[in-house]
């Protein structure tokens, strides 16, 4: 068997040397973040670009460069020697995957190999949906605790509340269970069912509920607070008619979700808009283009070009544009990729003022190619993009603060947060996003009064304590995407996600009561001044 492996290694060197050259000359697979006209599944299959397929028919293999062949032979001989002589037996797949990772480590930070066991998580991070019951959970004192149900999900309709304990899953106690194991048990194919037992603190309430799993869609278009029916309220200041929309990622559904929010605001006579892209790690290029096109009537949105990719450009169209009102876009040091495309476009066209901090500086496009028949995938940087004015966004390794990269706030609108302020903001935002009271009325449950927590238009938080317990303890496994997390076992952060500051363990309620969002206040001040000019 080992002799077969050695022969295969040597054959692979010849095969890779010929097929690898063909691969480098083949057209790119449709990017995962291609524009709508070329939109593909999250992980597109394209054997011409991703698979090592031997030449077909009578077509002779491409001649292999002598140095190229020699290098592959060294690799094959190394694998052979490890297989035969290493002190311990080692799994061959581990060896090959380590070799792949080693190759990609010589590239940029955004090119990586997605292992078979990571594929589902990767697809979830792109699609922003998964099969489950729709709850945010954490561990506290060795017990599984509900942080919040997700609106409209099976858990929400069952009347599950923030602060409930999940004491059993399928009749098995959850005491001492790990968070990952709990997520694994709760997730599953849509249409299947799971039975959980919940208990409510400080009461005798205990109930066993069977829930049918559904496709859980992760919201990417959020407001500042919820209405009494738990939907988002996008009108931040009804008196001045200033709207507020927060994008947490750029998924396939983001443009349509945003259109619905804008239509709602339009019906209410919106006169100014804050678009919050803070902590938005990016996502699909197609979504970024569609979002920017919603606010710009004409002109360049973005252009891309790579060593093996021809230059491509995308321009705005007038149809469906939302304009006639001033805009402020909030960004911070963790706004990246697709967020920077939108912010740069609106800034260059003078459609919006940019408020906050210099953005992350990710101006590259990744092409996702299936490997091994779709069992794994390669995410490879194939192009870079430039903003409408032709300037660079990407921050190269070692780039200094005085060099050109990212998106800078407009003069006079830079508002930097300290590291501590950033942590406070994350705690503040996470607390306000949790659904502390479930307003879905079941026949056997009593509806509670809605919480009234909301900062004033001047940015000073005003808090009325609700009767529900405030979420505390560990970082939730399925916090909102702006925290770099995904709902209950949905997987790792967005592929483009830069590292974000952890919220910490401080009292969440105190964070809500004390935090003042200076960046948002600066945006509101700008809009107030612009509206005053129009009077």
Secondary structure, 3 states (H helix, E strand, C coil): CHHHHHHHHHHHHHHHHHHHHHHHHCCCCCCCCCCHHHCCCCCCCCHHHHCCCCCCCCCCCCCCCHHHHHHHHHHHHHHHHHHHHCCCCCCHHHHHHHHHHHHHHCCCCCCEEECHHHHHHHHHHHHCEEEECCEEEEEECCEEEEEEECCCCHHHHCCCCCCCEEEEECCEECCCCCHHHHHHHHCCCCCCEEEEEEECCCCCCEEEEEEECEEEECCCEECCEECCCCCEECEEECCCCEEEEEECCECCCHHHHHHHHHHHHHHCCCCEEEEECCCCCCECHHHHHHHHHCCCCCCEEEEEECCCCCCEEEECCCCCCCCCCEEEEEECCCCCCHHHHHHHHHHHCCCCEEEECCCCCCCEEEEEEEEHHHCEEEEEEEEEEECCCCCECCCCCCCCCCCCCCCCCCCCCECCCCHHHHHHHHHHHHHHHCCCCCCCCCCCCCCCCCCCCEECCCCEEECCCCCCCCCCCCCCCCCCHHHCCCCCCCCCCCCCCCCCCCCCCCCHHHHHHHCECHHHHHHHHHHHHHHHHHC
